C-alpha cells in the first residue's frame, strides 16, 4: 500500500514538472517569439480626402495635406508660405499668383501651365493650391514623392535639415513600435538605406526607402552617416545699390515748394551729410495716387553739395492721410504696379538717387502686402539703378509682420528709427535712451546684415507734464529744450540709465520732466552706432538740432 502511494505521488510530481515545463515553454514562446501580425497600413497612411496626399516636413507628419490633381501634387499656399517659401504671393482679389526674383516678377494665373500642360496652380475656394514642382523650382528643398503608391505621401526637406542615414546589415521587420510584439509595417532587406530619426539602445526609429516610418533593432543598423538634402537650388543674386562710404543721412521735412527753396539755408552749419531724404511723396488714397512736392532745383542743389537724394514716400502725417487704408492700398497688384511705375517716372524726371519708404502704423493684416510691395519696389529700383531704403520701428514681437529679415534681403538699407521710445499719448520717459538704441541695433542685427543697417537718431525731445492721472507732452527742438531748462533756472543731472541729462520742475500741482537730447547724449549714441559698425546713421530731422551736434553726429566726426 505504501509503495503504491509513493509511486502515485512520484507520477503526479513528474506530471506536474512536465506541465510546468510545458507552461514555461509556452510562456517563453509567447514572450520571446516575434509577432508576425501585419499592421493595417490603411489606418496609418490613408489621407483624409480621396485625392489627398499626406505631407511630411523634415519627417514630421503635417496636419495639412496636399492633393493629387492631374498627376501632380499640389500644396496649399498657406503651407508653402509658412514652411517653404514666403515669396509666393497670391492676390485673391485679382486672382494672380506672383513670385518675385531680383529683377523680374513672375506672374501666373489660373490658366498658366507647366511644360506638360498641367496647371501651375489650382483654385481652392478663396485660396489656391500650388504645384509642388513649381515651389521646388524656386526653393531650397528636396522632395521624395510616394504619391503614386497605394498610400500617397510626399516627404519634403528644407535646406539645412541634416539627418542620419544608415544601411541595414540584415533582413529585418520594421515594426510600428520598438519591440518584437509590435505589428509589422514592412519587411526590409539587407543593404536597404534608411533614415534614422531616433536611435536608442535597443531600437531605432527609421524611415524606410519606401517611405514608411517604423522601428528596427539598433543592432541591425550599420554605416551611419550625416545627410544633407540635395536641393539642387542656387539662391539668386540680389545686387545692391549701396554707397561705398558710410551713410550720414538727414531727413528733411518739407511741406511746400517754398520749404524746398530754403534748402541751402537749412543746411548751413551741417557737416558730412551725404544723403538727404525730403518728405515729398504722401499717399492720398487707396488707388495708389499721391501728392508730390518734388523739386528739380532741390535735387540739383543737393547734388552740387555732394548729397544723394532719397525722397520719402509715406502713408501718414498729411491732411489727406486719413483717406489711406494701407492694407487696401497695397493688397491689389494693379495698384502696387501703378504706384511703382509712377514713382520710377518721378525718379527719372527729377534725377533722384533712390527712395526712402516710411510706411507706419500698419496692422498685421497689411504686413504680407507691404512686404510684397517692398519686393516689387526693389525690382524696379534695381533695374533703374536706384537705392531703396526702408524706415522701421525697433523690432518687437508685436511688429514682426514688418518682416525685417525679408527687408534685409530686398532693400539696400534698413533704417532703424531709434526714437519715440516714449511717445505722445504714452507714459513719460526718454524719447531715445542709450539702451533703446543699443538694443534696437542688436535686435536688428539678428535679421539684417550690418552693412545694410542705418541707425536713426533724434534731434528732438519731449517735455512731459503730469497732473494727477493726466500725462501730456510736447515735442521740442534741442534749442527749445535748452531754453526751457534755462528759463526755469533748473539744474540738470546726468541719468546714467538713459545716457541723458535730466531736469524736472514741480509747480502748481504739476510735475514737468525732460530727458534732454544734446551733445552729451548724442556722443553716447554716436559712439554706440560706430561700435556696432553698421552702415551709417540718420537724424530726424533737419532744423531741430543745435549747431554743436554737427561736431558729433555723422560717421566722419
GIBEL-V901348 format. One line per field, one symbol per residue. ss: DSSP state (h for helix, s for strand, l for the rest). A space follows every 10 residues. Layout:
ss: ???
This chain:
ss: lhhhhhhhhh hhhhhhhhhh hhhhhhhhhh hhlllllsll hhhhhlllll lsssssslls sssssssssl lssssshhhh hhhllllsss sllllsssss sllsssssll llslllllsl ssssllssss shhhhhhlll ssssslllll llssssssll llssssssll lsssslllll lllsssssll llsssssssl llssssslll llssssshhh ssssssslll llllllllll llllllssss ssllllhhhh llhhhhllll llllssssll ssslllllls sslllhhhhh hhhhlllsss ssssllllll hhhllhhhhh hlhhhhhhhh hhhhhhhhhh lllsssssll lllhhhhhhh hhhhhhhhhh hhhhllssss ssllllhhhh hhlhhhhhhh llssssslll llllllllll lllhhhhhhh hhhhhllllh hhssssssls ssssssslls ssssssshhh hhhhhhhlll llssslllls ssssssslls ssssslllhh hhhhhhhhhh hhlllsssss llllllhhhh hllllll
